[in-house]
Amino acid sequence: MKKLSYFIFALLLLSCSFSDKPLVLKKAEALVDSLPDAALKILEENKSAADGFPTRYRMDYLLLYAMAMNKSYVSMDTVSFMPQVIRYYENHGSTGDLVTANYMMGCVFRDKGDSPMALRYFLNATRLSDVNNSDCDVNELAAIYGQIGYVFYNQRILTKAIEAWHECQKYALLAGDTIRAIQSIEYCGYSYSGLNKLDSAISIAKRVYASYKRIGDDEAAASSLGSLILYCLDTDRLDAAKKYMDDYIMHSGYFDKEGNLQPGHEFFYYYLADYYERLDRLDSAEYFYRRLLCNATNYNSSENGSRGLMRIYSRKGEADSVMKYSNM
């Protein structure tokens, strides 16, 4: 009888160690890629219950929570649990878990504004990834290289940004993610522009626009037109500039019903103002330079709005206004 009791006790321990994954994790895992906001809500509603999970499921919960935050564009700058998660997966779980944990740790430092540490963990994640393993998540790997590209771009290390975005494109294509693949090339174009390699930048911009059009994404195609519009204006190809600007207005999705641009996209007013200035339609140019200045969300918009108005009033011979906007 005593031996039977020990046997039953051992079975109970065994069954506990192999207990089913909590339902909350199953639900959140099923939603995190397609509906990350819903996954995050489920996880937040079950914080207290997660404190009582066995260690492996508690770590799974925390990692999934970080993933849901990142995919929902919730700032991760206050997240403090990721070092604990990484330490756990260094000795338990799969390599894929450790890759994701390093990726999420990089995202925490990204949102804290610590680019060197973010880059360290993003690169750790790529080094841990084995693309020859069938379990390798190439979609996640594409996202990691995309983040590496952003870090290098923001640090103005543009050749490294281009290298990272080419890797992003490669793995996005392997994952069948056409949109991310096109976006990665679009960002390469911005880097070439920053390197003053304008021929490459314009060639890429045309390729990106055509690629979005080919897959029927008119909104993304229109949103990508900034470089082409500016190029056409700078080279006095005004008919082409007007065609692209009309496409942008019609399809970008950045305008509300009253024709106002969303904050952060106000620089399009500069394109309109510059276009009308080149046509010598100074009243229209003045109107859009004023809109640019009134809606400016950064120094670049403020400077270009003021500089444009200074030119307009100079051509109109209004000295007081020229002085005003010159000082601005």
N, C-alpha and C positions, 0 to 999 in steps of 0.2 A: 504493500500500500504506500509506504514511504517513497519507494522508487517511482511509483506511478505519480505521486504528488510532484516529485522533482521533474518528471517528464512533462507534466501539464504546465508547470511553472516555466520550463524551458520553451515550450510551445508558445506560451503567452508572450514571453520576451521576444521570441522570433517574430511573432505576428505584429508586435508593436514596432519592431525595427523595420518591418516591410509594410507598414500601414499605408493605406491608399493616400494619394496626394489630396490635400484639402480641396473641397469643391471651389472655394473662392479663387485658388490658384488656377484651376482648370478653366474657370470662366474668364479670368483676366488674360490668361495665355491665348485663349481663342479670339480675344478682341484687340489685343495690344497693337497688332499691325494695321488692322482695318479701321478700328474705332478706339484709338488710344485714350480719348477723353472718357469714354465709357469704362474702359479698363481701369483708368486712374480713379474714377469715382468708386468702383467696386472695391479697389484696394484700400482707399481712404476710409470707406465705411466699415472695413474689417481690420483696422489697425489693432484694436484691443485683442481680437481673437488671434491675430498673427503672433502676438507676444507669447502665446502658449503653444505655438507650433514646435515640433521637433526641430533641432538645429538646422538640418538640411533644408527643410521647408521654410524655416524662418529666413535663411539666406536666399532661397529662391524667391521668397516674397519681396525682400529688399531689392534684389536685382531687378525683378519685374517692375517694382515701384519706380525705380530709377529709369528704366526703359520707357515706361508710360509717361513719366514727366518729360523726358527728352522728346518723345514723339508728339506730345501735346504742346510743345513749345513753352513749357513752364520752366522758369529759371531754376537752375539746380545749384545756385550759389550758396544756399543754406544747407545742402545735403552733407551730413557728417558720417554716414554709416558705410560709405564705400570702401575705406581701408579695411574694415572688418570683413566685408564681403570678399575682397581680393584675397586676404589671408586665408579665408576658408577655402576658396576655390583653388588656391595654390596646392592644396593637399587633398581636395575632394572634388567630386563632380568631373565634368568633361573639360577638354581643352577649349571647346566652344564656350562653356560658361566663363572660363578665365579670360578669353578674348573679349567677351561682352562686358565683363567686369572692368577690364582695363579701358575699354571704350567709354563706359559710363564715367569712370574716374577722370578721364580726359575731358568729358563734357562738363563735369563739375568745375574743373580748373578753367575751362573755356568761359563759363558763365561768371567766374570770379575775376576774369580778366587777366589770368596768369598764363600767358601764351607758352612760355618755355615748359611749364609743368604739363599743360594740356598736350603739347606736342610729344612730350616724353611718353605719356600713357597711350596716345594714339599710335605712336610708332611701336610701343610694346605690343599692342594689339595686332599690328600687322606682322610682327616677327613671330608671334605665337601661332598665327594662322597657317594652316597647311592646305594649300589649294589642291594638292594631290589627294587629299582625303575627301571621300564622298560626303562626309558630315560637315565640311567647311561651308559656312554661310557666305556665299559670294555677294549676296545683296548687302549684308552687313559690312563686308569688306569694302565694297564700293562706297558705302556711307562714310566709313572711317577715312578712306583716302580723300573723300570730299571735304571732311573736316580738316584734314592735314592741309589741303589746298587753301582753305579759308585762313588758317593760321598763318601760312607763309604769305598769302596775299596781303593780309592786314599788317604784316611786318615788312611789307614791300620787298620780300625776297621772291621776286616774280618768276624767275626761272625754276625755282623749286616748286612754286605753286603750279606752274604748267606741268611739271613732271607728275605731281600728285594727281592733278585732274585727268591726265592721260591714263593713269592707273585706275582712277575712278571710272572712266569711260570703259576701260577693258573689262572690269568686273561687273559693271552695270549691264553690259552686253551679254556677258555670260549668264547673268541672272534674268535676262529678258526684260530689263527695265529700260525701255527706249527713251523715256522722258529724262531719266537721270543721265543717260549717256549723252543726250543732246545738250543738257544743261552743263555738263562738265566741259564740253567743247566751247559752249558760250562763255564760260568763265575763263577759259584759256584766252579767248579773244580780248577780254578785259585786261588780262595780264600783258598780252602783246601790245595793247594800246598804251599801257603804263611804261613799257619798254621803248615806246616810240617806234615800234615796228608796225606802222600804220597799214602797209600793204597786207601783212598777215592778219591784222585785226579786222580789216574790211572784208577780206576773203572769207574769214571765219564767220563774220556777221551774216554775210550773204548765204553761206552754207547752213548756218543755224536757222535762219528765217525759212529757207526752202525745206529744211528737215521737219520743222514744226508744221509747215503747210502740208507736207506730204502725208503726215499721220493725222491730219485733220484737226490739229489743235490751233485754231485761229487766234485764241486769246494769248497763248504763249508766243506765237509768231509775232503778233503785234507788240507784245511787251518787250520783245528783244530788239526792237527797231531803233533804239536810241543812237547807237553808233552809226548806223546807216544814215539816219536823218542828219546828224551832225556833219558827217562826211559830205553829204550832198549840199548842205548849206555852205560849208567851207569852200567847196569847189564850184559854187554858183550853179549847181544843177537843181534849180528851183522847182521845175516840174516834177522831178523825181522826189524831191523833198516833200512837196505837197501831197503826192500820192502816198508816201509812207506815213505822213502825219495824219492823213484822213483814215488810213488803216488803223493807226494807233488809237485815234479818237473813237472809231467805230467798234473796235474789237478788244482793246486791252483790258477793259473792265475796271480801269482806274478812275472813271468819271461817274459822278452821281447823276441823278435825273435833271439837276439844274445845270449840269455842265462843269461842276467843280471837281478839281483833281483831289484824289486822296492825299493826306499828309505824307510826305516823303517822296512823292512823285511830282512835286510842283515844278521841277526843272523843265518839264515839257513846255511850260509857259515861255521859257527862254527860246525854245525852238520856234514857237509861233511868233514871238516878238522879233527875233532875228530874221525870220522869213519876211515879215512885213517891212522891216527896216530896209532890207535889200531891195524890196519893191518900191521903196520911197513912199510907202503908206504910213506916214509917221504917227498919225493918231492911233491907228491900230497897233503899231509897235509900242507906243507909249502905254496903251491899255494893258498889254500883256506883260510888259516890264513891271508895271505897277502890281499886277496880280502876282508875279513872281516875288516881288519884294514883300508884299503884304502876307504871303503864305509861306515865306521862307522858313525852313526848319534847320538850316545849317548855314555856315559861313559862305559856302560857295554860292548858294542861291542869293543871299543878301548882297554879296559883292557884285555878281553879274546883273542883278536887278538895278542896283545903284549906278553901275558903270553904263548900263544901257540907257537909263534915263538921262544921265549926264550927256551922252552922245546926242540923244534926241533933242534935248533943250539947246545944245550947242548948235545943232542944225537949224533950230527954230529961232536962234538968236536971243534966247531968254537968259541973260547973264546971271540973274539972281538964282534961278533954278540950277544952272550949271554949277555955281559955287556950292549950293546946298548939297547936291548929289556927289560932287567932287569930294566934299568933306566926309560924307557918309562912306 
